[in-house]
Amino acid sequence: MKKKILIMGIETSCDETAVSIIEDNGRKPPKILANIISSQVEVHKKFGGVVPELAARSHLEKIEMITKKALKISKIKLKDLDAISATAGPGLIVCLSVGFNFAKALCIALKKPLIAVNHLEGHALSPMFEKNLDYPYLLLLISGGHTQFLIVKGLGKYKRIGTTIDDALGEAFDKTAKMLGFGFPGGPKIEKYSKKGNPNKFNLPKPIINKGGCNLSFAGLKTAVLRSKILLKTKKDKYDLAASFQATVLKIIYKKTKIAIRDFRKVAKSKSLVVAGGVAANKEIRKIINKLCNEENFNPFFPAEKLCSDNAAMIAMAGLKKFKKKKFDKLNFSIRPRWPLDENAKFLKGSGVKL
């Protein structure tokens, strides 16, 4: 294998059109040569959420342009790439199709290997741009569509030990922000306005906090915010409710992560906890995780903030790891809108879930 490896990553699973090129020359960690992200916030904010058809149309309009931009910034030519990796799931099917089909076309034209990447695995490996991590490690994945605790045993080897039984944490942030009139995307808005509020003003529920192991639930918390809206008279009241919501989330995350660490210790000697996904950019969540890890003698790892939200560098990282193991995919590989990291994990969503 040659000393320098160049991988392109392509990401279009939801509302970010992203292309990245990374280089691995034997030094650790790999270097990001370009990481271009075209945000669709302006496209979707008037709807208060992502509209799949509009997202796919925007991907089609931007994908070629930002690919050229990534190549220009990295000073790399297409022919010099060793492989092209692209998100093949999970995500919105119309959005996934744009990026993955674009990657297939490039691979055919360039006669380069295609690497299908699980978007969630990209998040799981994203801290490796900062530090090389040894397996196994405990992963808290918190994003717009997923909230899970997993044991990462190796590339493609995951054991889920906890999950949300209803809303993902990022979804709860977004919907709460929408209810309070803060706009889209909601996570950063809640974090911003929480600083202006009293976190003890509203007593909000912490669903399944004392049962279900390290499984989580946020639907009841979101509903409580909706019911509390009738009490809001001023902007300060809104800020207080936002602060109370975030403070409640922090208590849930603290308690459930503590349980996850306990369960992880039963099967592994490692003391590494990775927190990844879009919500991992929240500074208060980082503080509470750091506090817990200090208490539990654990080592916390977070991606750089710019690598928390959807991006193509993390897809290229997963592609690089698979390239080194010669895990390539055929051109007839089909996208997978649902693609769990732990294929054997039980589906825990909806009413009637027993914990």
Contacts in CASP RR format, 6 or more apart in sequence:
PFRMAT RR
TARGET T0000
AUTHOR 0000-0000-0000
METHOD contacts of the structure
MODEL  1
MKKKILIMGIETSCDETAVSIIEDNGRKPPKILANIISSQVEVHKKFGGV
VPELAARSHLEKIEMITKKALKISKIKLKDLDAISATAGPGLIVCLSVGF
NFAKALCIALKKPLIAVNHLEGHALSPMFEKNLDYPYLLLLISGGHTQFL
IVKGLGKYKRIGTTIDDALGEAFDKTAKMLGFGFPGGPKIEKYSKKGNPN
KFNLPKPIINKGGCNLSFAGLKTAVLRSKILLKTKKDKYDLAASFQATVL
KIIYKKTKIAIRDFRKVAKSKSLVVAGGVAANKEIRKIINKLCNEENFNP
FFPAEKLCSDNAAMIAMAGLKKFKKKKFDKLNFSIRPRWPLDENAKFLKG
SGVKL
1 324 0 8 1.000
2 82 0 8 1.000
3 25 0 8 1.000
3 26 0 8 1.000
4 23 0 8 1.000
4 24 0 8 1.000
4 25 0 8 1.000
5 23 0 8 1.000
5 24 0 8 1.000
5 25 0 8 1.000
5 82 0 8 1.000
5 320 0 8 1.000
5 323 0 8 1.000
5 324 0 8 1.000
6 21 0 8 1.000
6 22 0 8 1.000
6 23 0 8 1.000
6 33 0 8 1.000
6 76 0 8 1.000
6 80 0 8 1.000
6 81 0 8 1.000
6 82 0 8 1.000
7 21 0 8 1.000
7 22 0 8 1.000
7 24 0 8 1.000
7 81 0 8 1.000
7 82 0 8 1.000
7 83 0 8 1.000
7 84 0 8 1.000
7 85 0 8 1.000
7 115 0 8 1.000
7 316 0 8 1.000
7 319 0 8 1.000
7 320 0 8 1.000
7 323 0 8 1.000
8 19 0 8 1.000
8 20 0 8 1.000
8 21 0 8 1.000
8 67 0 8 1.000
8 70 0 8 1.000
8 81 0 8 1.000
8 83 0 8 1.000
8 84 0 8 1.000
8 85 0 8 1.000
8 106 0 8 1.000
8 316 0 8 1.000
9 18 0 8 1.000
9 19 0 8 1.000
9 20 0 8 1.000
9 21 0 8 1.000
9 22 0 8 1.000
9 84 0 8 1.000
9 85 0 8 1.000
9 86 0 8 1.000
9 103 0 8 1.000
9 117 0 8 1.000
9 312 0 8 1.000
9 313 0 8 1.000
9 315 0 8 1.000
9 316 0 8 1.000
9 319 0 8 1.000
10 18 0 8 1.000
10 19 0 8 1.000
10 63 0 8 1.000
10 67 0 8 1.000
10 84 0 8 1.000
10 85 0 8 1.000
10 86 0 8 1.000
10 87 0 8 1.000
10 99 0 8 1.000
10 100 0 8 1.000
10 102 0 8 1.000
10 103 0 8 1.000
10 312 0 8 1.000
10 315 0 8 1.000
11 17 0 8 1.000
11 18 0 8 1.000
11 19 0 8 1.000
11 20 0 8 1.000
11 86 0 8 1.000
11 87 0 8 1.000
11 99 0 8 1.000
11 119 0 8 1.000
11 310 0 8 1.000
11 311 0 8 1.000
11 312 0 8 1.000
11 314 0 8 1.000
11 315 0 8 1.000
12 18 0 8 1.000
12 59 0 8 1.000
12 63 0 8 1.000
12 87 0 8 1.000
12 95 0 8 1.000
12 96 0 8 1.000
12 98 0 8 1.000
12 99 0 8 1.000
12 100 0 8 1.000
12 102 0 8 1.000
13 87 0 8 1.000
13 89 0 8 1.000
13 90 0 8 1.000
13 91 0 8 1.000
13 92 0 8 1.000
13 95 0 8 1.000
13 96 0 8 1.000
13 119 0 8 1.000
13 310 0 8 1.000
14 50 0 8 1.000
14 55 0 8 1.000
14 91 0 8 1.000
14 92 0 8 1.000
14 95 0 8 1.000
14 310 0 8 1.000
15 39 0 8 1.000
15 40 0 8 1.000
15 41 0 8 1.000
15 43 0 8 1.000
15 44 0 8 1.000
15 50 0 8 1.000
15 55 0 8 1.000
15 58 0 8 1.000
15 95 0 8 1.000
15 310 0 8 1.000
16 37 0 8 1.000
16 38 0 8 1.000
16 39 0 8 1.000
16 40 0 8 1.000
16 309 0 8 1.000
16 310 0 8 1.000
16 311 0 8 1.000
17 37 0 8 1.000
17 38 0 8 1.000
17 40 0 8 1.000
17 58 0 8 1.000
17 59 0 8 1.000
17 62 0 8 1.000
17 63 0 8 1.000
17 66 0 8 1.000
18 35 0 8 1.000
18 36 0 8 1.000
18 37 0 8 1.000
18 38 0 8 1.000
18 66 0 8 1.000
18 310 0 8 1.000
18 311 0 8 1.000
18 312 0 8 1.000
18 315 0 8 1.000
19 34 0 8 1.000
19 36 0 8 1.000
19 63 0 8 1.000
19 66 0 8 1.000
19 67 0 8 1.000
19 69 0 8 1.000
19 70 0 8 1.000
19 312 0 8 1.000
20 32 0 8 1.000
20 34 0 8 1.000
20 35 0 8 1.000
20 36 0 8 1.000
20 70 0 8 1.000
20 311 0 8 1.000
20 312 0 8 1.000
20 313 0 8 1.000
20 315 0 8 1.000
20 316 0 8 1.000
21 32 0 8 1.000
21 33 0 8 1.000
21 34 0 8 1.000
21 70 0 8 1.000
21 71 0 8 1.000
21 74 0 8 1.000
21 76 0 8 1.000
21 81 0 8 1.000
21 316 0 8 1.000
22 30 0 8 1.000
22 31 0 8 1.000
22 32 0 8 1.000
22 33 0 8 1.000
22 313 0 8 1.000
22 316 0 8 1.000
22 317 0 8 1.000
22 320 0 8 1.000
23 30 0 8 1.000
23 31 0 8 1.000
23 33 0 8 1.000
24 30 0 8 1.000
24 31 0 8 1.000
24 320 0 8 1.000
25 31 0 8 1.000
28 132 0 8 1.000
29 128 0 8 1.000
29 129 0 8 1.000
29 130 0 8 1.000
29 131 0 8 1.000
29 132 0 8 1.000
30 128 0 8 1.000
30 129 0 8 1.000
30 317 0 8 1.000
30 320 0 8 1.000
32 129 0 8 1.000
32 313 0 8 1.000
33 73 0 8 1.000
33 74 0 8 1.000
33 75 0 8 1.000
33 76 0 8 1.000
34 69 0 8 1.000
34 70 0 8 1.000
34 71 0 8 1.000
34 73 0 8 1.000
34 74 0 8 1.000
34 76 0 8 1.000
35 70 0 8 1.000
35 306 0 8 1.000
35 311 0 8 1.000
35 312 0 8 1.000
35 313 0 8 1.000
36 66 0 8 1.000
36 69 0 8 1.000
36 70 0 8 1.000
36 73 0 8 1.000
36 312 0 8 1.000
37 309 0 8 1.000
37 310 0 8 1.000
37 311 0 8 1.000
37 312 0 8 1.000
38 58 0 8 1.000
38 62 0 8 1.000
38 66 0 8 1.000
40 50 0 8 1.000
40 54 0 8 1.000
40 55 0 8 1.000
40 58 0 8 1.000
41 184 0 8 1.000
41 185 0 8 1.000
43 51 0 8 1.000
43 54 0 8 1.000
43 55 0 8 1.000
43 58 0 8 1.000
44 50 0 8 1.000
44 51 0 8 1.000
44 54 0 8 1.000
44 55 0 8 1.000
44 184 0 8 1.000
45 183 0 8 1.000
45 184 0 8 1.000
47 184 0 8 1.000
48 178 0 8 1.000
48 183 0 8 1.000
48 184 0 8 1.000
49 174 0 8 1.000
49 178 0 8 1.000
49 184 0 8 1.000
50 92 0 8 1.000
52 92 0 8 1.000
52 94 0 8 1.000
52 95 0 8 1.000
53 94 0 8 1.000
55 92 0 8 1.000
55 94 0 8 1.000
55 95 0 8 1.000
56 92 0 8 1.000
56 94 0 8 1.000
56 95 0 8 1.000
56 97 0 8 1.000
56 98 0 8 1.000
59 95 0 8 1.000
59 98 0 8 1.000
59 99 0 8 1.000
60 98 0 8 1.000
63 98 0 8 1.000
63 99 0 8 1.000
63 102 0 8 1.000
64 102 0 8 1.000
67 102 0 8 1.000
71 77 0 8 1.000
71 78 0 8 1.000
78 106 0 8 1.000
78 110 0 8 1.000
79 110 0 8 1.000
81 110 0 8 1.000
81 112 0 8 1.000
82 112 0 8 1.000
82 113 0 8 1.000
82 323 0 8 1.000
83 112 0 8 1.000
83 113 0 8 1.000
83 114 0 8 1.000
83 115 0 8 1.000
83 319 0 8 1.000
83 323 0 8 1.000
83 328 0 8 1.000
84 103 0 8 1.000
84 106 0 8 1.000
84 107 0 8 1.000
84 110 0 8 1.000
84 112 0 8 1.000
84 113 0 8 1.000
84 114 0 8 1.000
84 115 0 8 1.000
85 103 0 8 1.000
85 114 0 8 1.000
85 115 0 8 1.000
85 116 0 8 1.000
85 117 0 8 1.000
85 315 0 8 1.000
85 316 0 8 1.000
85 318 0 8 1.000
85 319 0 8 1.000
85 320 0 8 1.000
85 322 0 8 1.000
85 323 0 8 1.000
86 99 0 8 1.000
86 100 0 8 1.000
86 102 0 8 1.000
86 103 0 8 1.000
86 114 0 8 1.000
86 115 0 8 1.000
86 116 0 8 1.000
86 117 0 8 1.000
86 315 0 8 1.000
87 96 0 8 1.000
87 99 0 8 1.000
87 100 0 8 1.000
87 117 0 8 1.000
87 118 0 8 1.000
87 119 0 8 1.000
87 315 0 8 1.000
88 96 0 8 1.000
88 100 0 8 1.000
88 116 0 8 1.000
88 117 0 8 1.000
88 118 0 8 1.000
88 329 0 8 1.000
88 333 0 8 1.000
88 334 0 8 1.000
88 335 0 8 1.000
88 336 0 8 1.000
88 339 0 8 1.000
89 96 0 8 1.000
89 118 0 8 1.000
89 119 0 8 1.000
89 335 0 8 1.000
89 336 0 8 1.000
89 337 0 8 1.000
89 339 0 8 1.000
90 118 0 8 1.000
90 119 0 8 1.000
90 120 0 8 1.000
90 336 0 8 1.000
90 337 0 8 1.000
90 338 0 8 1.000
90 339 0 8 1.000
90 340 0 8 1.000
91 119 0 8 1.000
91 337 0 8 1.000
92 337 0 8 1.000
93 335 0 8 1.000
93 337 0 8 1.000
96 335 0 8 1.000
96 337 0 8 1.000
97 335 0 8 1.000
100 116 0 8 1.000
100 335 0 8 1.000
103 114 0 8 1.000
104 114 0 8 1.000
104 331 0 8 1.000
106 112 0 8 1.000
107 113 0 8 1.000
107 114 0 8 1.000
107 331 0 8 1.000
108 331 0 8 1.000
113 323 0 8 1.000
113 328 0 8 1.000
114 328 0 8 1.000
114 329 0 8 1.000
114 330 0 8 1.000
114 331 0 8 1.000
114 333 0 8 1.000
115 318 0 8 1.000
115 319 0 8 1.000
115 322 0 8 1.000
115 323 0 8 1.000
115 327 0 8 1.000
115 328 0 8 1.000
115 329 0 8 1.000
116 329 0 8 1.000
116 333 0 8 1.000
117 315 0 8 1.000
117 318 0 8 1.000
117 319 0 8 1.000
117 322 0 8 1.000
118 156 0 8 1.000
118 318 0 8 1.000
118 339 0 8 1.000
118 341 0 8 1.000
119 310 0 8 1.000
119 315 0 8 1.000
119 339 0 8 1.000
120 141 0 8 1.000
120 146 0 8 1.000
120 339 0 8 1.000
120 340 0 8 1.000
120 341 0 8 1.000
121 155 0 8 1.000
121 156 0 8 1.000
121 318 0 8 1.000
121 341 0 8 1.000
122 314 0 8 1.000
122 315 0 8 1.000
122 317 0 8 1.000
122 318 0 8 1.000
123 141 0 8 1.000
123 143 0 8 1.000
123 276 0 8 1.000
123 277 0 8 1.000
123 278 0 8 1.000
123 303 0 8 1.000
123 314 0 8 1.000
124 139 0 8 1.000
124 141 0 8 1.000
124 150 0 8 1.000
124 152 0 8 1.000
124 158 0 8 1.000
124 274 0 8 1.000
124 276 0 8 1.000
124 341 0 8 1.000
125 314 0 8 1.000
125 317 0 8 1.000
125 318 0 8 1.000
125 321 0 8 1.000
126 276 0 8 1.000
126 277 0 8 1.000
126 303 0 8 1.000
126 307 0 8 1.000
126 308 0 8 1.000
126 313 0 8 1.000
126 314 0 8 1.000
126 317 0 8 1.000
127 133 0 8 1.000
127 274 0 8 1.000
127 276 0 8 1.000
127 301 0 8 1.000
127 302 0 8 1.000
127 303 0 8 1.000
128 317 0 8 1.000
129 303 0 8 1.000
129 304 0 8 1.000
129 307 0 8 1.000
129 313 0 8 1.000
129 317 0 8 1.000
130 301 0 8 1.000
130 303 0 8 1.000
130 304 0 8 1.000
131 301 0 8 1.000
133 272 0 8 1.000
133 274 0 8 1.000
133 301 0 8 1.000
134 270 0 8 1.000
134 272 0 8 1.000
135 152 0 8 1.000
135 153 0 8 1.000
135 154 0 8 1.000
135 157 0 8 1.000
135 270 0 8 1.000
136 151 0 8 1.000
136 152 0 8 1.000
136 153 0 8 1.000
136 154 0 8 1.000
136 268 0 8 1.000
136 270 0 8 1.000
137 151 0 8 1.000
137 152 0 8 1.000
137 270 0 8 1.000
137 272 0 8 1.000
137 273 0 8 1.000
137 274 0 8 1.000
137 301 0 8 1.000
138 149 0 8 1.000
138 150 0 8 1.000
138 151 0 8 1.000
138 152 0 8 1.000
138 260 0 8 1.000
138 261 0 8 1.000
138 264 0 8 1.000
138 268 0 8 1.000
138 270 0 8 1.000
138 272 0 8 1.000
138 273 0 8 1.000
138 274 0 8 1.000
139 148 0 8 1.000
139 149 0 8 1.000
139 150 0 8 1.000
139 151 0 8 1.000
139 152 0 8 1.000
139 158 0 8 1.000
139 273 0 8 1.000
139 274 0 8 1.000
139 275 0 8 1.000
139 276 0 8 1.000
140 148 0 8 1.000
140 149 0 8 1.000
140 253 0 8 1.000
140 257 0 8 1.000
140 260 0 8 1.000
140 273 0 8 1.000
140 274 0 8 1.000
140 275 0 8 1.000
140 276 0 8 1.000
140 280 0 8 1.000
140 289 0 8 1.000
141 147 0 8 1.000
141 148 0 8 1.000
141 149 0 8 1.000
141 150 0 8 1.000
141 276 0 8 1.000
141 277 0 8 1.000
142 168 0 8 1.000
142 169 0 8 1.000
142 170 0 8 1.000
142 253 0 8 1.000
142 275 0 8 1.000
142 276 0 8 1.000
142 277 0 8 1.000
142 278 0 8 1.000
142 279 0 8 1.000
142 280 0 8 1.000
142 285 0 8 1.000
143 168 0 8 1.000
143 169 0 8 1.000
143 170 0 8 1.000
143 277 0 8 1.000
143 278 0 8 1.000
143 279 0 8 1.000
144 168 0 8 1.000
144 169 0 8 1.000
144 170 0 8 1.000
144 171 0 8 1.000
144 173 0 8 1.000
144 174 0 8 1.000
144 278 0 8 1.000
144 279 0 8 1.000
145 168 0 8 1.000
145 170 0 8 1.000
145 171 0 8 1.000
146 164 0 8 1.000
146 168 0 8 1.000
147 163 0 8 1.000
147 164 0 8 1.000
147 168 0 8 1.000
147 169 0 8 1.000
147 170 0 8 1.000
147 216 0 8 1.000
147 218 0 8 1.000
148 160 0 8 1.000
148 162 0 8 1.000
148 163 0 8 1.000
148 164 0 8 1.000
148 341 0 8 1.000
149 160 0 8 1.000
149 161 0 8 1.000
149 162 0 8 1.000
149 163 0 8 1.000
149 214 0 8 1.000
149 256 0 8 1.000
149 257 0 8 1.000
149 260 0 8 1.000
150 158 0 8 1.000
150 159 0 8 1.000
150 160 0 8 1.000
150 161 0 8 1.000
150 162 0 8 1.000
150 341 0 8 1.000
150 342 0 8 1.000
151 158 0 8 1.000
151 159 0 8 1.000
151 161 0 8 1.000
151 264 0 8 1.000
151 267 0 8 1.000
151 268 0 8 1.000
152 158 0 8 1.000
152 274 0 8 1.000
153 159 0 8 1.000
155 321 0 8 1.000
155 322 0 8 1.000
155 325 0 8 1.000
155 327 0 8 1.000
156 341 0 8 1.000
158 341 0 8 1.000
158 342 0 8 1.000
159 342 0 8 1.000
160 340 0 8 1.000
160 341 0 8 1.000
160 342 0 8 1.000
160 345 0 8 1.000
161 214 0 8 1.000
161 260 0 8 1.000
161 263 0 8 1.000
161 264 0 8 1.000
162 213 0 8 1.000
162 214 0 8 1.000
162 215 0 8 1.000
162 216 0 8 1.000
162 260 0 8 1.000
163 215 0 8 1.000
163 216 0 8 1.000
163 345 0 8 1.000
163 348 0 8 1.000
164 215 0 8 1.000
164 216 0 8 1.000
164 217 0 8 1.000
164 218 0 8 1.000
165 208 0 8 1.000
165 215 0 8 1.000
165 216 0 8 1.000
165 217 0 8 1.000
165 348 0 8 1.000
165 349 0 8 1.000
165 350 0 8 1.000
165 353 0 8 1.000
165 355 0 8 1.000
166 217 0 8 1.000
166 218 0 8 1.000
166 219 0 8 1.000
166 220 0 8 1.000
166 349 0 8 1.000
166 350 0 8 1.000
167 175 0 8 1.000
167 217 0 8 1.000
167 218 0 8 1.000
167 219 0 8 1.000
167 222 0 8 1.000
168 218 0 8 1.000
169 216 0 8 1.000
169 218 0 8 1.000
169 249 0 8 1.000
169 253 0 8 1.000
169 279 0 8 1.000
170 187 0 8 1.000
170 278 0 8 1.000
170 279 0 8 1.000
171 218 0 8 1.000
172 218 0 8 1.000
172 219 0 8 1.000
172 221 0 8 1.000
172 222 0 8 1.000
172 249 0 8 1.000
173 186 0 8 1.000
173 187 0 8 1.000
173 190 0 8 1.000
173 249 0 8 1.000
173 279 0 8 1.000
174 184 0 8 1.000
174 185 0 8 1.000
174 186 0 8 1.000
174 187 0 8 1.000
175 222 0 8 1.000
176 186 0 8 1.000
176 190 0 8 1.000
176 222 0 8 1.000
176 225 0 8 1.000
176 242 0 8 1.000
176 245 0 8 1.000
177 183 0 8 1.000
177 184 0 8 1.000
177 185 0 8 1.000
177 186 0 8 1.000
177 187 0 8 1.000
177 189 0 8 1.000
177 190 0 8 1.000
177 242 0 8 1.000
178 184 0 8 1.000
178 186 0 8 1.000
179 225 0 8 1.000
179 226 0 8 1.000
179 229 0 8 1.000
180 193 0 8 1.000
180 225 0 8 1.000
180 229 0 8 1.000
180 232 0 8 1.000
180 238 0 8 1.000
180 241 0 8 1.000
180 242 0 8 1.000
181 238 0 8 1.000
182 189 0 8 1.000
182 190 0 8 1.000
182 193 0 8 1.000
182 238 0 8 1.000
182 242 0 8 1.000
183 189 0 8 1.000
187 279 0 8 1.000
187 282 0 8 1.000
188 281 0 8 1.000
190 242 0 8 1.000
190 245 0 8 1.000
190 246 0 8 1.000
191 246 0 8 1.000
191 282 0 8 1.000
191 283 0 8 1.000
191 284 0 8 1.000
193 238 0 8 1.000
193 239 0 8 1.000
193 242 0 8 1.000
193 243 0 8 1.000
194 239 0 8 1.000
194 242 0 8 1.000
194 243 0 8 1.000
194 245 0 8 1.000
194 246 0 8 1.000
194 247 0 8 1.000
194 284 0 8 1.000
195 243 0 8 1.000
196 236 0 8 1.000
196 239 0 8 1.000
196 243 0 8 1.000
197 236 0 8 1.000
197 239 0 8 1.000
197 240 0 8 1.000
197 242 0 8 1.000
197 243 0 8 1.000
198 239 0 8 1.000
198 240 0 8 1.000
198 243 0 8 1.000
198 244 0 8 1.000
199 243 0 8 1.000
199 244 0 8 1.000
199 246 0 8 1.000
199 247 0 8 1.000
200 244 0 8 1.000
200 247 0 8 1.000
201 237 0 8 1.000
201 240 0 8 1.000
201 241 0 8 1.000
201 243 0 8 1.000
201 244 0 8 1.000
202 228 0 8 1.000
202 240 0 8 1.000
202 241 0 8 1.000
202 244 0 8 1.000
202 245 0 8 1.000
203 244 0 8 1.000
204 221 0 8 1.000
204 224 0 8 1.000
204 225 0 8 1.000
204 228 0 8 1.000
204 244 0 8 1.000
204 245 0 8 1.000
204 248 0 8 1.000
205 220 0 8 1.000
205 221 0 8 1.000
205 224 0 8 1.000
205 248 0 8 1.000
206 221 0 8 1.000
206 248 0 8 1.000
206 251 0 8 1.000
206 252 0 8 1.000
206 255 0 8 1.000
207 216 0 8 1.000
207 217 0 8 1.000
207 218 0 8 1.000
207 219 0 8 1.000
207 220 0 8 1.000
207 221 0 8 1.000
208 215 0 8 1.000
208 216 0 8 1.000
208 217 0 8 1.000
208 355 0 8 1.000
209 251 0 8 1.000
209 252 0 8 1.000
209 255 0 8 1.000
209 256 0 8 1.000
211 355 0 8 1.000
212 355 0 8 1.000
213 256 0 8 1.000
213 259 0 8 1.000
213 263 0 8 1.000
213 355 0 8 1.000
214 256 0 8 1.000
214 257 0 8 1.000
214 259 0 8 1.000
214 260 0 8 1.000
214 263 0 8 1.000
215 256 0 8 1.000
215 348 0 8 1.000
215 355 0 8 1.000
216 252 0 8 1.000
216 256 0 8 1.000
218 249 0 8 1.000
218 252 0 8 1.000
221 245 0 8 1.000
221 248 0 8 1.000
221 249 0 8 1.000
221 252 0 8 1.000
225 241 0 8 1.000
225 245 0 8 1.000
228 241 0 8 1.000
229 241 0 8 1.000
231 237 0 8 1.000
232 238 0 8 1.000
232 241 0 8 1.000
246 284 0 8 1.000
249 285 0 8 1.000
250 284 0 8 1.000
250 285 0 8 1.000
250 288 0 8 1.000
253 285 0 8 1.000
253 288 0 8 1.000
253 289 0 8 1.000
254 288 0 8 1.000
254 291 0 8 1.000
254 292 0 8 1.000
257 273 0 8 1.000
257 289 0 8 1.000
257 292 0 8 1.000
258 292 0 8 1.000
258 296 0 8 1.000
261 273 0 8 1.000
261 292 0 8 1.000
261 296 0 8 1.000
261 298 0 8 1.000
264 270 0 8 1.000
271 297 0 8 1.000
271 298 0 8 1.000
271 299 0 8 1.000
272 298 0 8 1.000
272 299 0 8 1.000
272 301 0 8 1.000
273 289 0 8 1.000
273 293 0 8 1.000
273 298 0 8 1.000
273 299 0 8 1.000
273 300 0 8 1.000
273 301 0 8 1.000
274 300 0 8 1.000
274 301 0 8 1.000
274 302 0 8 1.000
275 285 0 8 1.000
275 286 0 8 1.000
275 289 0 8 1.000
275 300 0 8 1.000
275 301 0 8 1.000
275 302 0 8 1.000
276 302 0 8 1.000
276 303 0 8 1.000
276 308 0 8 1.000
277 303 0 8 1.000
277 308 0 8 1.000
277 309 0 8 1.000
278 308 0 8 1.000
278 309 0 8 1.000
278 310 0 8 1.000
279 285 0 8 1.000
279 308 0 8 1.000
280 286 0 8 1.000
280 302 0 8 1.000
280 303 0 8 1.000
280 308 0 8 1.000
281 305 0 8 1.000
281 308 0 8 1.000
281 309 0 8 1.000
286 300 0 8 1.000
286 302 0 8 1.000
289 300 0 8 1.000
289 302 0 8 1.000
290 300 0 8 1.000
292 298 0 8 1.000
293 299 0 8 1.000
293 300 0 8 1.000
302 308 0 8 1.000
303 314 0 8 1.000
307 313 0 8 1.000
307 314 0 8 1.000
322 328 0 8 1.000
END
